[in-house]
Each structure stands twice: as C-alpha cells, then as structure tokens.
Amino acid sequence: MLHLAKNIPGARGPAPGERELADKVAALNARYRHHSATAVMQGALQDAGHIALVSSFGAESVVLLHMAAVIDPMTPVLFVDTELLFTETLVYQTEVTERLGLRNLHIIRANDIAEKDPYGAMRFNSTDACCALRKTAPLQKALAGYDGWITGRKRFQAGSRAAMDFFEIEETADGSTGRIKINPLAHWAPTDVRTYMDENRLPRHPLVAQGYPSIGCAPCTSPVKDGEDPRAGRWRDQSKEECGIHVVDGQFIRTGANT
C-alpha cells in the first residue's frame, strides 16, 4: 500500500518514481482484474519487469511453482534456506525442482549466521531476531536486483487481505517502497488450491499428511490439531504470527500456509 500526502500544507507530494510505480500497478490491476491466476502469473512475468518467484517449498508452494514452470521454466525462483528447515522440506525442494523442470533456482542463505548465531540459540531469546537474520535480511538482499516478486498470499487468509489486489506496491517496515508484489492466487479459496494440485497430480509436502498444514523452520513449527487454525503450529504459544516478509501499513502481517 502506497500512502501519498494529500492537502497537507508543506507535505511532500509523491516523488516521480512513486507516481510512476503507482500508475504501473493501477494499470496492471485494471488489465488483469478479471483474469485467471495463470494469466496474472504470465502477465507479471511479461509486463511487470524483472520478477522473481519467492517460494518456501511449503504446503501449497507447488501450485505457483507449477504455473511458473509451465509459463517459463527459467523463471527465477528464490528459496531461503534458514539452516533450520525440516529435512523433509529440503528433500521436497530438490524433488519438486527436478520434477517440474525449474531451471533457475536460487538457494539463499545468510552469510553471517556463524558470526551472529554460532550456537543456534538466538531463537530462544528472540524469534523475531532469528527470523530477521536467517530469512528476512537475506531475502531482501536477494530481491535487490528485481522489480517485483510473486507471493502465494490469498484474500481468505486474514482480514487485512480481504481487499488484496493481484498487484500491489511493496511497503517495508520503514515505509519505503520500490518493488511490485504480485499475488496470482489472491482470489483462490482452499478448495481451489486442492483442486489444482489434484488435477495436475502435483506432489504434496510429506509433512502435510503428518498434521503440518503450514510449514516453517523445524524448531518453530508443530503439528496442528483438528479444528485449529492452519497456522496454529507456527510459533505456538507466542504472539508472533509473521516472519517479517510481508508488511502492510508499516506492520508485519499474518502469512498464509505458503509464502
């Protein structure tokens, strides 16, 4: 969301770059408003500049990965290895990449973990700091060369996403902007995800069958009981709901089962 100053004496108006980006996003939303998720994905890769697909290779990630592989197997795919992931996730990432024929995978790792968290104990003192070190900072660094990135966010996942568009202007915690965030699955319901996976015979993450509908780092992810929110197993018994990747109005917001 881009906030522009209006009718405030002395307030700075939108910079030329901000106006241009806002106009571009508005034009993309107008053009693809009634299109399918696949068409939005294709449009993003063709019309939105240099775009990457950020994937956790989690419970629902294979949907967007499959779309990208069909449209262009050279689509850049960014996968952040926090070095605390489940072994099953690492194996699944390799298997899905090979099966779909993805040819431009970038495995992202922080280069200062040994210095800042040599014993892997940071998560016990601050899960926010751990996420920032292992996931948010290296991803932002990796995205620096891109005009935008594709996410798996959906409207049904939280109230803050109820009016989410296919194309948005990324906002960081400090209020800066500069990249486009693309949400091809914005209008999808959980049944749409399952149907797509079934119809295309896509492989499931092995931990889903073991009660993990949302999968993050192993130390901070636990199984979910029947009737619980799908993300109840992420940072269980903590107020934390977000790793720090998605920001709205300067605040971290809840993510879905897939980044």
Secondary structure by P-SEA (a helix, b strand, c coil): cbbbbccccccccccaaaaaaaaaaaaaaaacccccaaaaaaaaaccccbbbbbbcccccaaaaaaaaaaaccccbbbbbccccccaaaaaaaaaaaaaacccbbbbbbbccccccccccccccccaaaaaaaccaaaaaaaacccccccccccccccccccccccbbbbbcccccccbbbbbccccccaaaaaaaaaaaccccccccccccccccccccbbbbccccccccccccccccccccccccccbbbbbcccc
